[in-house]
Amino acid sequence: MRSFDYSNKWKELLTPDIVALLTQIHEYKGEQTLFIEAKADALTRLVEIAKIQSTEASNKIEGIFTSDTRLKALVKDKAAPKTRNEREIAGYRDVLNTIHESHDFIPVRPNMILQLHRDLYRFEGYDIGGKYKVADNIIEEADEQGNKFVRFKPVPAWETPEAIEHLCNEFDKALGTGTIDPLILIPMFILDFLCIHPFNDGNGRMSRLLTLLMLYRAGYIVGKYISIEHMIEKTKDSYYECLQESSVNWHDDENNYIPFVQYMLGVVVAAYRDFSDRVQVLVTSGLSKPERVAELIKSTYGEITKSRIMEKCPDISRITVERALSGLLSSEKIIKIGGGRYTKYVWNRNKE
């Protein structure tokens, strides 16, 4: 069986680029932990948005969809799932809520992984959740002509329980030394988890839920306010490229973790940066909502779209944003560029 000894492998990952990403995350964490503690009530809206985005994005990566209206109703637990897709979405919602609320009590152990997977499929009518795969599986990919080929062959079914046990033990051992940054260990664990591919279905979604869980347990709670899954979904081509690159020669214990670890750290940095941008506009200025829209455009170097404004100001409705833009255009404080769905806005520096 492949080794999961992280005791020395992590040292090979301390490249200048990865060290720079780690430094950024540590700085963001120090700044924003104090802010979160002081302004927890003001960030409630960000938590609601993140839950919806996380549930939508992680399922969307796997081709699981429903309408925006149904998605919001399901995430808020105001509707019962009607289709298979909606049952899987509802299951993801429940596991996500469990992680948000009880992460301190969920160690990364095989029995807990099985329990979370069971809950992921709790709305299914057949018994699929909470069980390792019973047959060997393969990870396929299709080319531009639609021809399928095997991209990766995971651990065989009979080895899976022992592999997951060994993986969790080695992660705990490495984390327990106190000398290895958990931000490096977490994506290493996730890559190995995906290469084991322990379940018949749900491996990708479980990997993202486990990522959030482990970040929480390591003290990095940005995923509560900014959807890590949404960040991955927006860059899923890079996600799959880095995953593939880091899985080459995995069975021979000669794979290169760097591409995947660097990608995941970049996602965490992007989440912290987005959080910083949002809270600055959301609660620190004390401005009215139209004034916050104006301040956001003014502080943006170059052009900005209406959708980007709404993304950075999730507590401001579309109608309020549109009224603010109309007022700013009338007073000539902003300039409109283009039209229709491609409309952008820029601050009119000549009027200052």
Residue pairs with C-beta under 8 A, 6 or more apart in sequence:
1 159
1 162
1 163
1 166
2 155
2 163
2 250
2 251
2 253
3 253
4 166
4 167
4 169
4 170
4 171
4 192
5 170
6 170
6 171
6 173
6 174
6 180
6 185
6 188
7 173
7 174
7 177
9 188
9 257
10 174
10 180
10 181
10 184
10 185
10 188
12 257
12 258
13 184
13 188
13 257
13 258
13 261
15 258
15 262
17 262
18 184
18 258
18 261
18 262
18 265
21 262
21 265
21 266
21 268
21 269
22 181
22 183
22 184
22 265
24 269
24 272
25 183
25 220
25 265
25 268
25 269
25 272
28 222
28 269
28 272
28 273
28 275
28 276
29 219
29 220
29 222
29 272
31 276
32 222
32 272
32 275
32 276
32 279
33 219
33 221
35 279
36 43
36 221
36 225
39 279
39 283
42 282
42 283
43 225
43 279
43 282
43 283
45 282
45 314
45 315
46 225
46 226
46 275
46 278
46 279
46 282
46 314
47 100
47 224
47 225
49 227
49 314
50 223
50 224
50 225
50 226
50 227
50 230
51 75
51 93
51 96
51 97
51 100
51 227
52 71
52 72
52 75
53 227
53 229
53 230
54 96
54 212
54 223
54 227
54 228
54 229
54 230
55 71
55 74
55 75
55 89
55 92
55 93
55 96
55 229
56 71
56 230
57 227
57 229
57 230
57 232
57 233
57 234
58 92
58 204
58 205
58 208
58 209
58 229
58 232
58 233
59 65
59 85
59 88
59 89
59 92
59 205
60 233
61 204
61 229
61 232
61 233
61 236
62 204
62 205
64 85
64 88
64 89
65 85
66 74
66 83
66 85
66 86
66 89
70 79
70 82
70 86
71 89
73 79
74 81
74 86
74 89
74 90
74 93
75 89
75 93
77 93
80 90
81 87
81 89
81 90
81 123
84 124
87 123
87 124
88 120
88 121
88 123
88 124
90 123
91 119
91 120
91 121
91 122
91 123
91 124
91 129
92 120
92 205
92 209
94 119
94 120
94 122
95 116
95 119
95 120
95 209
96 209
96 212
98 106
98 116
98 119
99 106
99 116
99 209
99 212
99 213
99 216
100 224
103 213
103 216
103 217
104 217
106 112
106 116
106 213
106 217
107 217
108 168
108 171
108 172
108 189
108 210
108 213
108 214
108 217
109 168
110 161
110 164
110 165
110 168
113 164
113 168
113 198
113 206
113 210
114 130
114 131
114 132
115 130
116 206
116 209
116 210
117 129
117 130
117 131
117 199
117 202
117 206
118 129
118 130
118 131
119 129
119 130
120 129
120 202
120 205
120 206
120 209
121 128
121 129
121 130
121 202
122 129
128 200
128 201
129 202
131 199
132 157
132 160
132 161
132 164
132 198
132 199
133 157
133 160
133 197
133 198
133 199
133 200
134 157
134 200
135 157
135 200
136 153
136 154
136 156
136 157
137 154
137 157
137 197
137 200
138 150
138 152
138 153
138 154
139 150
139 151
139 152
139 153
139 154
139 197
140 148
140 149
140 150
140 151
141 148
141 149
141 151
142 148
142 149
143 149
151 244
152 195
152 244
152 247
152 250
153 251
154 195
154 196
154 197
155 163
155 195
155 196
155 197
155 198
160 196
160 198
163 196
163 198
164 193
164 196
164 198
167 189
167 192
167 193
167 196
171 185
171 189
174 180
174 185
175 182
175 185
182 214
182 218
183 218
183 220
183 265
183 268
184 261
186 211
186 214
186 215
186 218
186 264
187 211
187 257
187 260
187 261
187 263
187 264
187 265
188 257
188 261
189 210
189 214
190 207
190 210
190 211
190 260
190 264
191 243
191 246
191 247
191 255
191 257
191 260
191 261
192 250
193 203
193 206
193 207
193 210
194 203
194 204
194 207
194 243
194 247
195 247
195 250
197 203
199 206
208 228
208 229
208 232
211 228
211 264
212 223
212 228
212 229
215 221
215 222
215 223
215 228
215 268
216 223
216 224
220 268
222 228
222 268
222 271
222 272
222 275
223 271
225 275
225 278
226 271
226 272
226 274
226 275
226 278
227 271
228 267
228 268
228 271
231 267
231 270
231 271
231 274
232 239
232 267
235 263
235 267
238 263
239 263
241 259
242 259
242 260
242 262
242 263
243 260
245 256
245 259
245 260
246 255
246 256
246 257
246 258
246 259
246 260
246 261
247 255
248 255
248 256
249 255
277 312
278 312
278 313
278 314
281 292
281 295
281 296
281 312
281 313
282 292
282 313
282 315
285 291
285 292
285 295
287 295
289 313
289 315
289 316
289 320
289 324
290 320
290 323
290 324
290 327
292 313
292 316
293 309
293 313
293 316
293 320
293 321
293 324
293 325
293 328
294 324
294 328
294 333
294 334
296 304
296 309
296 312
296 313
297 304
297 309
297 328
297 334
297 345
297 346
297 347
298 347
300 346
300 347
302 346
303 337
303 344
303 345
303 346
304 344
304 345
304 346
305 343
305 344
305 345
306 318
306 321
306 322
306 325
306 343
306 345
309 316
309 321
309 325
310 316
310 318
310 321
313 321
325 334
325 345
328 334
328 345
329 336
332 348
332 351
333 347
333 348
333 351
334 345
334 346
334 347
334 348
335 345
335 346
335 347
335 348
336 343
336 344
336 345
337 343
337 344
337 345
337 346
338 344
